[in-house]
């Protein structure tokens, strides 16, 4: 088999992943509850702001685990 055939498939897959990440970054600010869930940590003191989206990370982890487990089967 032609080695460029597999390389071409990998490039198409990589392009699709980059496209989906771009869409996510484009529309993420328009989703109202992402980043403002109860459990997200925000500390503001003077000119310093620390933000750690703990609950958002847990929610996204659960959703991605479910999606990947569906596609694996």
NORVEN-V678535 format. One record per residue. SS is DSSP state (h for helix, s for strand, l for the rest). Layout:
# NORVEN-V678535
[[SS] [SS]]
This chain:
# NORVEN-V678535
[[l] [l] [h] [h] [h] [h] [h] [h] [h] [h] [h] [h] [h] [h] [h] [h] [h] [h] [h] [h] [h] [h] [h] [h] [h] [h] [h] [h] [h] [h] [l] [l] [l] [l] [l] [l] [l] [l] [l] [l] [s] [s] [s] [s] [s] [l] [l] [s] [s] [s] [s] [s] [l] [h] [h] [h] [h] [h] [h] [h] [h] [h] [h] [h] [h] [h] [h] [h] [h] [h] [h] [h] [l]]
